[in-house]
Amino acid sequence: MAISRAQAGKQTKNAPGKVKKVMKEFKSGKLKSGGSGKKVTNKKQAIAIALSEAGLSKPKKASAGGRMPKAKCRNGIAMRGKTRGVVV
Protein backbone atom coordinates (compact mmCIF):
# COMPACT_ATOMS: atom_id res chain seq x y z
CA MET A 1 0.00 0.00 0.00
CA ALA A 2 1.48 3.35 -1.02
CA ILE A 3 1.75 6.06 1.61
CA SER A 4 1.49 9.73 0.65
CA ARG A 5 4.27 12.21 1.41
CA ALA A 6 2.14 13.97 4.01
CA GLN A 7 1.83 10.73 5.96
CA ALA A 8 5.40 9.56 5.39
CA GLY A 9 6.85 11.75 8.14
CA LYS A 10 4.34 10.50 10.72
CA GLN A 11 4.89 6.83 9.91
CA THR A 12 5.96 4.58 12.76
CA LYS A 13 8.22 1.58 12.47
CA ASN A 14 5.40 -0.96 12.62
CA ALA A 15 2.86 0.89 10.43
CA PRO A 16 3.47 -0.90 7.10
CA GLY A 17 3.34 -4.29 8.80
CA LYS A 18 0.10 -3.39 10.58
CA VAL A 19 -1.53 -2.28 7.32
CA LYS A 20 -0.36 -5.47 5.61
CA LYS A 21 -1.72 -7.62 8.46
CA VAL A 22 -5.15 -5.95 8.43
CA MET A 23 -5.46 -6.18 4.64
CA LYS A 24 -4.53 -9.89 4.84
CA GLU A 25 -7.33 -10.36 7.39
CA PHE A 26 -9.74 -8.59 5.02
CA LYS A 27 -8.78 -10.77 2.06
CA SER A 28 -9.23 -13.95 4.09
CA GLY A 29 -12.62 -12.70 5.35
CA LYS A 30 -11.64 -12.48 9.03
CA LEU A 31 -11.60 -8.68 9.44
CA LYS A 32 -14.40 -7.40 11.66
CA SER A 33 -15.50 -3.86 12.37
CA GLY A 34 -14.91 -2.44 15.83
CA GLY A 35 -18.29 -1.60 17.33
CA SER A 36 -20.70 -4.10 15.84
CA GLY A 37 -18.26 -6.95 15.22
CA LYS A 38 -19.68 -7.58 11.73
CA LYS A 39 -17.45 -8.79 8.90
CA VAL A 40 -16.01 -6.02 6.73
CA THR A 41 -16.96 -6.54 3.07
CA ASN A 42 -15.99 -3.16 1.62
CA LYS A 43 -12.34 -2.70 0.57
CA LYS A 44 -12.39 1.04 1.28
CA GLN A 45 -13.63 0.39 4.80
CA ALA A 46 -10.85 -2.18 5.29
CA ILE A 47 -8.25 0.38 4.17
CA ALA A 48 -9.70 2.93 6.60
CA ILE A 49 -9.45 0.42 9.46
CA ALA A 50 -5.89 -0.49 8.48
CA LEU A 51 -4.73 3.14 8.39
CA SER A 52 -6.50 3.87 11.65
CA GLU A 53 -4.86 0.95 13.45
CA ALA A 54 -1.45 1.86 12.03
CA GLY A 55 -1.88 5.44 13.24
CA LEU A 56 -1.78 6.93 9.74
CA SER A 57 -5.32 8.27 9.53
CA LYS A 58 -5.75 12.02 9.57
CA PRO A 59 -7.37 13.54 12.66
CA LYS A 60 -10.78 15.09 12.11
CA LYS A 61 -10.85 18.88 11.83
CA ALA A 62 -12.90 20.81 14.34
CA SER A 63 -15.71 22.62 12.58
CA ALA A 64 -15.38 26.39 12.52
CA GLY A 65 -19.04 27.30 12.50
CA GLY A 66 -19.99 27.61 8.87
CA ARG A 67 -23.51 27.33 7.56
CA MET A 68 -26.37 26.26 9.75
CA PRO A 69 -28.01 22.94 8.76
CA LYS A 70 -31.33 23.20 6.92
CA ALA A 71 -33.15 21.22 9.61
CA LYS A 72 -32.25 23.75 12.29
CA CYS A 73 -33.47 26.60 10.10
CA ARG A 74 -36.75 24.82 9.38
CA ASN A 75 -37.36 24.05 13.03
CA GLY A 76 -36.94 27.68 14.07
CA ILE A 77 -33.65 27.14 15.87
CA ALA A 78 -31.89 29.67 13.64
CA MET A 79 -31.67 32.74 15.83
CA ARG A 80 -29.86 36.05 16.15
CA GLY A 81 -30.47 37.20 12.58
CA LYS A 82 -29.14 34.09 10.90
CA THR A 83 -31.03 32.56 7.99
CA ARG A 84 -29.54 29.36 6.60
CA GLY A 85 -26.14 30.45 7.86
CA VAL A 86 -26.20 33.85 6.13
CA VAL A 87 -26.36 36.91 8.37
CA VAL A 88 -29.33 39.05 7.37
MMTF fields as JSON, N, C-alpha, C and O atoms, coordinates in Angstrom:
{
  "mmtfVersion": "1.0.0",
  "mmtfProducer": "UNKNOWN",
  "numBonds": 351,
  "numAtoms": 352,
  "numGroups": 88,
  "numChains": 1,
  "numModels": 1,
  "chainsPerModel": [1],
  "groupsPerChain": [88],
  "chainIdList": ["A"],
  "bondAtomList": [4, 2, 8, 6, 12, 10, 16, 14, 20, 18, 24, 22, 28, 26, 32, 30, 36, 34, 40, 38, 44, 42, 48, 46, 52, 50, 56, 54, 60, 58, 64, 62, 68, 66, 72, 70, 76, 74, 80, 78, 84, 82, 88, 86, 92, 90, 96, 94, 100, 98, 104, 102, 108, 106, 112, 110, 116, 114, 120, 118, 124, 122, 128, 126, 132, 130, 136, 134, 140, 138, 144, 142, 148, 146, 152, 150, 156, 154, 160, 158, 164, 162, 168, 166, 172, 170, 176, 174, 180, 178, 184, 182, 188, 186, 192, 190, 196, 194, 200, 198, 204, 202, 208, 206, 212, 210, 216, 214, 220, 218, 224, 222, 228, 226, 232, 230, 236, 234, 240, 238, 244, 242, 248, 246, 252, 250, 256, 254, 260, 258, 264, 262, 268, 266, 272, 270, 276, 274, 280, 278, 284, 282, 288, 286, 292, 290, 296, 294, 300, 298, 304, 302, 308, 306, 312, 310, 316, 314, 320, 318, 324, 322, 328, 326, 332, 330, 336, 334, 340, 338, 344, 342, 348, 346],
  "bondOrderList": [1, 1, 1, 1, 1, 1, 1, 1, 1, 1, 1, 1, 1, 1, 1, 1, 1, 1, 1, 1, 1, 1, 1, 1, 1, 1, 1, 1, 1, 1, 1, 1, 1, 1, 1, 1, 1, 1, 1, 1, 1, 1, 1, 1, 1, 1, 1, 1, 1, 1, 1, 1, 1, 1, 1, 1, 1, 1, 1, 1, 1, 1, 1, 1, 1, 1, 1, 1, 1, 1, 1, 1, 1, 1, 1, 1, 1, 1, 1, 1, 1, 1, 1, 1, 1, 1, 1],
  "groupList": [{"groupName": "MET", "atomNameList": ["N", "CA", "C", "O"], "elementList": ["N", "C", "C", "O"], "formalChargeList": [0, 0, 0, 0], "bondAtomList": [1, 0, 2, 1, 3, 2], "bondOrderList": [1, 1, 2], "singleLetterCode": "M", "chemCompType": "L-PEPTIDE LINKING"}, {"groupName": "ALA", "atomNameList": ["N", "CA", "C", "O"], "elementList": ["N", "C", "C", "O"], "formalChargeList": [0, 0, 0, 0], "bondAtomList": [1, 0, 2, 1, 3, 2], "bondOrderList": [1, 1, 2], "singleLetterCode": "A", "chemCompType": "L-PEPTIDE LINKING"}, {"groupName": "ILE", "atomNameList": ["N", "CA", "C", "O"], "elementList": ["N", "C", "C", "O"], "formalChargeList": [0, 0, 0, 0], "bondAtomList": [1, 0, 2, 1, 3, 2], "bondOrderList": [1, 1, 2], "singleLetterCode": "I", "chemCompType": "L-PEPTIDE LINKING"}, {"groupName": "SER", "atomNameList": ["N", "CA", "C", "O"], "elementList": ["N", "C", "C", "O"], "formalChargeList": [0, 0, 0, 0], "bondAtomList": [1, 0, 2, 1, 3, 2], "bondOrderList": [1, 1, 2], "singleLetterCode": "S", "chemCompType": "L-PEPTIDE LINKING"}, {"groupName": "ARG", "atomNameList": ["N", "CA", "C", "O"], "elementList": ["N", "C", "C", "O"], "formalChargeList": [0, 0, 0, 0], "bondAtomList": [1, 0, 2, 1, 3, 2], "bondOrderList": [1, 1, 2], "singleLetterCode": "R", "chemCompType": "L-PEPTIDE LINKING"}, {"groupName": "GLN", "atomNameList": ["N", "CA", "C", "O"], "elementList": ["N", "C", "C", "O"], "formalChargeList": [0, 0, 0, 0], "bondAtomList": [1, 0, 2, 1, 3, 2], "bondOrderList": [1, 1, 2], "singleLetterCode": "Q", "chemCompType": "L-PEPTIDE LINKING"}, {"groupName": "GLY", "atomNameList": ["N", "CA", "C", "O"], "elementList": ["N", "C", "C", "O"], "formalChargeList": [0, 0, 0, 0], "bondAtomList": [1, 0, 2, 1, 3, 2], "bondOrderList": [1, 1, 2], "singleLetterCode": "G", "chemCompType": "PEPTIDE LINKING"}, {"groupName": "LYS", "atomNameList": ["N", "CA", "C", "O"], "elementList": ["N", "C", "C", "O"], "formalChargeList": [0, 0, 0, 0], "bondAtomList": [1, 0, 2, 1, 3, 2], "bondOrderList": [1, 1, 2], "singleLetterCode": "K", "chemCompType": "L-PEPTIDE LINKING"}, {"groupName": "THR", "atomNameList": ["N", "CA", "C", "O"], "elementList": ["N", "C", "C", "O"], "formalChargeList": [0, 0, 0, 0], "bondAtomList": [1, 0, 2, 1, 3, 2], "bondOrderList": [1, 1, 2], "singleLetterCode": "T", "chemCompType": "L-PEPTIDE LINKING"}, {"groupName": "ASN", "atomNameList": ["N", "CA", "C", "O"], "elementList": ["N", "C", "C", "O"], "formalChargeList": [0, 0, 0, 0], "bondAtomList": [1, 0, 2, 1, 3, 2], "bondOrderList": [1, 1, 2], "singleLetterCode": "N", "chemCompType": "L-PEPTIDE LINKING"}, {"groupName": "PRO", "atomNameList": ["N", "CA", "C", "O"], "elementList": ["N", "C", "C", "O"], "formalChargeList": [0, 0, 0, 0], "bondAtomList": [1, 0, 2, 1, 3, 2], "bondOrderList": [1, 1, 2], "singleLetterCode": "P", "chemCompType": "L-PEPTIDE LINKING"}, {"groupName": "VAL", "atomNameList": ["N", "CA", "C", "O"], "elementList": ["N", "C", "C", "O"], "formalChargeList": [0, 0, 0, 0], "bondAtomList": [1, 0, 2, 1, 3, 2], "bondOrderList": [1, 1, 2], "singleLetterCode": "V", "chemCompType": "L-PEPTIDE LINKING"}, {"groupName": "GLU", "atomNameList": ["N", "CA", "C", "O"], "elementList": ["N", "C", "C", "O"], "formalChargeList": [0, 0, 0, 0], "bondAtomList": [1, 0, 2, 1, 3, 2], "bondOrderList": [1, 1, 2], "singleLetterCode": "E", "chemCompType": "L-PEPTIDE LINKING"}, {"groupName": "PHE", "atomNameList": ["N", "CA", "C", "O"], "elementList": ["N", "C", "C", "O"], "formalChargeList": [0, 0, 0, 0], "bondAtomList": [1, 0, 2, 1, 3, 2], "bondOrderList": [1, 1, 2], "singleLetterCode": "F", "chemCompType": "L-PEPTIDE LINKING"}, {"groupName": "LEU", "atomNameList": ["N", "CA", "C", "O"], "elementList": ["N", "C", "C", "O"], "formalChargeList": [0, 0, 0, 0], "bondAtomList": [1, 0, 2, 1, 3, 2], "bondOrderList": [1, 1, 2], "singleLetterCode": "L", "chemCompType": "L-PEPTIDE LINKING"}, {"groupName": "CYS", "atomNameList": ["N", "CA", "C", "O"], "elementList": ["N", "C", "C", "O"], "formalChargeList": [0, 0, 0, 0], "bondAtomList": [1, 0, 2, 1, 3, 2], "bondOrderList": [1, 1, 2], "singleLetterCode": "C", "chemCompType": "L-PEPTIDE LINKING"}],
  "groupTypeList": [0, 1, 2, 3, 4, 1, 5, 1, 6, 7, 5, 8, 7, 9, 1, 10, 6, 7, 11, 7, 7, 11, 0, 7, 12, 13, 7, 3, 6, 7, 14, 7, 3, 6, 6, 3, 6, 7, 7, 11, 8, 9, 7, 7, 5, 1, 2, 1, 2, 1, 14, 3, 12, 1, 6, 14, 3, 7, 10, 7, 7, 1, 3, 1, 6, 6, 4, 0, 10, 7, 1, 7, 15, 4, 9, 6, 2, 1, 0, 4, 6, 7, 8, 4, 6, 11, 11, 11],
  "groupIdList": [1, 2, 3, 4, 5, 6, 7, 8, 9, 10, 11, 12, 13, 14, 15, 16, 17, 18, 19, 20, 21, 22, 23, 24, 25, 26, 27, 28, 29, 30, 31, 32, 33, 34, 35, 36, 37, 38, 39, 40, 41, 42, 43, 44, 45, 46, 47, 48, 49, 50, 51, 52, 53, 54, 55, 56, 57, 58, 59, 60, 61, 62, 63, 64, 65, 66, 67, 68, 69, 70, 71, 72, 73, 74, 75, 76, 77, 78, 79, 80, 81, 82, 83, 84, 85, 86, 87, 88],
  "secStructList": [7, 7, 7, 7, 2, 2, 2, 2, 6, 6, 7, 7, 6, 6, 2, 2, 2, 2, 2, 2, 2, 2, 2, 2, 2, 2, 2, 2, 6, 7, 7, 5, 7, 6, 6, 6, 7, 7, 5, 7, 7, 7, 2, 2, 2, 2, 2, 2, 2, 2, 2, 2, 2, 2, 6, 7, 1, 7, 7, 7, 7, 7, 7, 7, 7, 7, 1, 7, 7, 2, 2, 2, 2, 2, 6, 6, 7, 7, 7, 6, 6, 3, 3, 6, 6, 3, 3, 7],
  "xCoordList": [0.848, 0.0, 0.888, 1.759, 0.686, 1.476, 1.04, -0.144, 2.03, 1.754, 2.135, 3.212, 1.249, 1.494, 2.625, 2.998, 3.17, 4.272, 3.863, 4.664, 2.622, 2.143, 2.148, 2.394, 1.879, 1.828, 3.192, 3.403, 4.117, 5.405, 6.186, 6.85, 6.122, 6.852, 6.298, 7.041, 5.014, 4.344, 4.386, 3.925, 4.928, 4.885, 5.749, 6.892, 5.207, 5.956, 6.642, 6.427, 7.462, 8.224, 7.329, 7.612, 6.259, 5.399, 4.223, 3.468, 4.045, 2.862, 2.672, 1.577, 3.698, 3.468, 3.076, 2.242, 3.669, 3.344, 1.922, 1.244, 1.465, 0.099, -0.913, -1.915, -0.635, -1.534, -1.593, -2.667, -0.432, -0.356, -1.156, -1.868, -1.025, -1.717, -3.237, -3.965, -3.704, -5.148, -5.71, -6.798, -4.979, -5.459, -5.484, -6.338, -4.547, -4.535, -5.776, -6.402, -6.119, -7.335, -8.565, -9.464, -8.593, -9.743, -9.871, -10.964, -8.745, -8.776, -9.209, -9.859, -8.838, -9.227, -10.633, -11.152, -11.253, -12.618, -12.725, -13.796, -11.633, -11.638, -11.671, -11.749, -11.615, -11.597, -13.003, -13.96, -13.108, -14.398, -14.325, -13.269, -15.465, -15.502, -15.504, -15.871, -15.092, -14.911, -16.17, -16.277, -17.126, -18.292, -19.236, -19.574, -19.667, -20.698, -20.116, -20.806, -18.874, -18.261, -18.651, -18.382, -19.297, -19.681, -18.464, -17.5, -18.527, -17.45, -17.403, -18.438, -16.189, -16.007, -15.996, -15.206, -16.884, -16.96, -16.518, -16.329, -16.355, -15.989, -14.484, -13.958, -13.791, -12.339, -11.94, -10.944, -12.708, -12.394, -12.486, -11.675, -13.474, -13.63, -12.45, -11.963, -11.996, -10.849, -9.589, -8.793, -9.405, -8.254, -8.324, -7.311, -9.514, -9.698, -9.349, -8.709, -9.764, -9.455, -7.953, -7.369, -7.328, -5.891, -5.097, -4.186, -5.445, -4.734, -4.968, -4.065, -6.168, -6.499, -5.677, -5.119, -5.613, -4.86, -3.362, -2.659, -2.873, -1.451, -1.096, 0.079, -2.121, -1.88, -1.583, -0.939, -2.043, -1.775, -2.985, -2.892, -4.126, -5.324, -5.231, -4.658, -5.797, -5.751, -6.756, -7.864, -6.396, -7.368, -8.461, -8.215, -9.671, -10.784, -10.601, -10.172, -10.93, -10.846, -12.048, -13.166, -11.796, -12.9, -13.637, -13.01, -14.954, -15.71, -15.635, -15.668, -15.537, -15.38, -16.675, -16.662, -17.766, -19.041, -19.614, -20.183, -19.472, -19.989, -21.487, -22.097, -22.065, -23.514, -24.296, -23.818, -25.492, -26.374, -27.129, -27.574, -27.284, -28.008, -29.455, -30.08, -29.968, -31.331, -32.357, -33.3, -32.175, -33.15, -33.291, -34.402, -32.196, -32.254, -32.984, -33.712, -32.79, -33.47, -34.978, -35.786, -35.342, -36.749, -37.459, -38.631, -36.752, -37.361, -37.366, -37.792, -36.905, -36.945, -35.823, -35.909, -34.764, -33.647, -32.678, -31.865, -32.772, -31.892, -32.281, -33.379, -31.363, -31.671, -30.634, -29.717, -30.788, -29.857, -29.573, -28.423, -30.624, -30.473, -29.852, -29.486, -29.73, -29.143, -30.245, -31.197, -30.104, -31.033, -30.2, -29.458, -30.313, -29.542, -28.053, -27.363, -27.561, -26.143, -25.681, -24.512, -26.555, -26.195, -26.739, -27.932, -25.898, -26.358, -27.199, -26.78, -28.389, -29.334, -29.19, -29.891],
  "yCoordList": [-1.177, 0.0, 1.232, 1.363, 2.127, 3.347, 4.352, 4.481, 5.064, 6.058, 7.424, 7.588, 8.401, 9.728, 10.419, 10.01, 11.466, 12.207, 12.857, 12.944, 13.312, 13.968, 12.997, 13.397, 11.729, 10.733, 10.11, 9.517, 10.238, 9.562, 9.997, 9.169, 11.26, 11.753, 11.232, 11.106, 10.926, 10.496, 8.974, 8.452, 8.277, 6.826, 6.227, 6.64, 5.274, 4.582, 3.368, 3.029, 2.731, 1.584, 0.408, -0.298, 0.2, -0.963, -0.701, -1.626, 0.531, 0.891, 0.05, -0.47, -0.102, -0.896, -2.344, -2.921, -2.919, -4.293, -4.414, -5.408, -3.391, -3.386, -3.309, -4.024, -2.433, -2.284, -3.598, -4.051, -4.2, -5.466, -6.564, -7.342, -6.611, -7.624, -7.465, -8.443, -6.211, -5.95, -6.267, -6.832, -5.907, -6.185, -7.699, -8.185, -8.436, -9.895, -10.488, -11.412, -9.929, -10.363, -10.114, -10.952, -8.94, -8.587, -9.58, -10.061, -9.881, -10.773, -12.186, -12.879, -12.602, -13.946, -13.967, -15.036, -12.785, -12.705, -12.736, -13.028, -12.438, -12.48, -11.106, -11.008, -10.042, -8.684, -8.285, -8.388, -7.832, -7.402, -5.953, -5.461, -5.264, -3.858, -3.761, -4.709, -2.615, -2.436, -2.553, -3.455, -1.663, -1.596, -2.77, -3.392, -3.077, -4.104, -5.511, -6.481, -5.633, -6.953, -7.686, -8.879, -6.963, -7.583, -7.683, -6.931, -8.633, -8.791, -7.577, -7.058, -7.139, -6.022, -6.579, -7.469, -6.051, -6.541, -5.485, -5.795, -4.25, -3.159, -2.897, -2.712, -2.881, -2.701, -1.332, -1.218, -0.299, 1.044, 1.107, 1.765, 0.424, 0.393, -0.349, 0.043, -1.423, -2.181, -1.322, -1.393, -0.513, 0.38, 1.42, 1.745, 1.933, 2.927, 2.328, 2.983, 1.101, 0.422, 0.197, 0.408, -0.23, -0.493, 0.768, 0.74, 1.87, 3.136, 3.635, 4.187, 3.442, 3.874, 3.093, 3.674, 1.783, 0.95, 1.217, 1.098, 1.577, 1.862, 3.274, 3.633, 4.077, 5.443, 6.399, 7.426, 6.081, 6.925, 7.721, 8.495, 7.537, 8.266, 9.702, 9.984, 10.598, 12.024, 12.326, 11.791, 13.168, 13.538, 14.419, 15.19, 14.302, 15.09, 16.551, 16.867, 17.44, 18.877, 19.321, 18.845, 20.238, 20.807, 21.789, 22.577, 21.743, 22.62, 24.054, 24.303, 24.976, 26.386, 27.148, 28.219, 26.604, 27.298, 26.958, 25.882, 27.852, 27.61, 27.8, 28.473, 27.196, 27.334, 26.518, 25.509, 26.973, 26.257, 25.198, 25.481, 23.995, 22.945, 23.352, 24.088, 22.857, 23.196, 22.837, 23.591, 21.682, 21.22, 22.22, 22.47, 22.785, 23.75, 25.014, 25.618, 25.413, 26.603, 26.351, 27.218, 25.152, 24.815, 24.724, 25.083, 24.247, 24.05, 25.313, 25.275, 26.415, 27.676, 27.841, 28.682, 27.045, 27.144, 28.24, 28.726, 28.619, 29.672, 30.987, 31.502, 31.52, 32.743, 33.816, 33.624, 34.924, 36.054, 36.519, 36.768, 36.634, 37.196, 36.275, 36.717, 35.008, 34.092, 33.355, 32.851, 33.301, 32.565, 31.658, 32.133, 30.358, 29.358, 29.683, 29.463, 30.198, 30.447, 31.786, 32.134, 32.547, 33.852, 34.926, 34.927, 35.839, 36.908, 37.882, 38.365, 38.175, 39.049, 40.471, 41.371],
  "zCoordList": [0.0, 0.0, 0.0, 0.86, -0.938, -1.025, 0.033, 0.344, 0.579, 1.613, 1.051, 0.479, 1.215, 0.654, 1.396, 2.496, 0.792, 1.408, 2.717, 3.648, 2.793, 4.01, 5.185, 6.323, 4.913, 5.96, 6.227, 7.285, 5.283, 5.394, 6.629, 7.253, 6.991, 8.141, 9.445, 10.418, 9.498, 10.718, 10.89, 11.905, 9.919, 9.912, 11.024, 11.22, 11.733, 12.764, 12.154, 10.99, 12.955, 12.471, 12.085, 11.117, 12.833, 12.624, 11.689, 11.39, 11.222, 10.434, 9.167, 8.953, 8.319, 7.099, 7.401, 6.704, 8.423, 8.801, 9.309, 9.048, 10.042, 10.583, 9.444, 9.436, 8.488, 7.322, 6.552, 6.155, 6.348, 5.609, 6.325, 5.691, 7.655, 8.458, 8.364, 8.196, 8.476, 8.435, 7.051, 6.941, 5.996, 4.642, 4.37, 3.627, 4.974, 4.839, 5.512, 4.992, 6.69, 7.388, 6.526, 6.447, 5.875, 5.024, 3.868, 3.571, 3.219, 2.065, 2.44, 1.657, 3.652, 4.086, 4.694, 5.017, 4.853, 5.355, 6.859, 7.392, 7.569, 9.028, 9.68, 10.905, 8.883, 9.437, 9.875, 9.108, 11.114, 11.656, 12.072, 12.469, 11.978, 12.369, 13.889, 14.583, 14.393, 15.831, 16.662, 17.493, 16.457, 17.327, 17.226, 18.233, 16.008, 15.839, 15.756, 16.069, 15.345, 15.216, 13.947, 13.809, 12.998, 11.729, 10.812, 10.953, 9.862, 8.902, 7.97, 7.553, 7.653, 6.727, 5.315, 5.002, 4.447, 3.073, 2.061, 0.885, 2.51, 1.623, 1.722, 2.82, 0.58, 0.571, 1.122, 1.837, 0.793, 1.28, 2.802, 3.454, 3.358, 4.804, 5.44, 6.5, 4.784, 5.286, 5.289, 6.225, 4.254, 4.171, 5.285, 5.904, 5.534, 6.603, 7.965, 8.787, 8.198, 9.456, 9.572, 10.636, 8.477, 8.478, 8.801, 9.629, 8.147, 8.388, 9.806, 10.435, 10.299, 11.649, 12.682, 13.613, 12.505, 13.447, 13.374, 14.377, 12.19, 12.03, 12.485, 12.557, 12.792, 13.243, 12.115, 12.328, 10.91, 9.744, 9.282, 8.329, 9.951, 9.529, 10.008, 11.061, 9.231, 9.566, 10.67, 10.649, 11.63, 12.66, 12.074, 11.147, 12.618, 12.112, 12.492, 13.602, 11.558, 11.829, 12.65, 12.453, 13.571, 14.337, 13.435, 12.726, 13.459, 12.581, 13.09, 14.296, 12.166, 12.519, 12.258, 11.652, 12.708, 12.498, 11.144, 10.96, 10.207, 8.866, 8.78, 9.611, 7.763, 7.563, 8.572, 9.091, 8.834, 9.748, 8.947, 7.834, 9.479, 8.763, 8.465, 9.229, 7.34, 6.918, 7.981, 8.218, 8.624, 9.608, 10.749, 11.216, 11.196, 12.292, 11.854, 12.641, 10.604, 10.099, 9.999, 10.332, 9.536, 9.381, 10.725, 10.841, 11.727, 13.03, 13.884, 15.038, 13.34, 14.07, 15.071, 15.966, 14.934, 15.865, 15.411, 16.197, 14.139, 13.639, 14.291, 14.08, 15.087, 15.832, 15.556, 14.758, 16.212, 16.152, 14.727, 14.363, 13.93, 12.58, 11.551, 10.462, 11.88, 10.9, 10.138, 10.735, 8.838, 7.994, 7.119, 6.259, 7.326, 6.595, 6.603, 5.608, 7.706, 7.859, 7.319, 7.481, 6.683, 6.135, 7.046, 7.35, 7.49, 8.368, 7.58, 6.529, 8.084, 7.372, 7.891, 7.429]
}
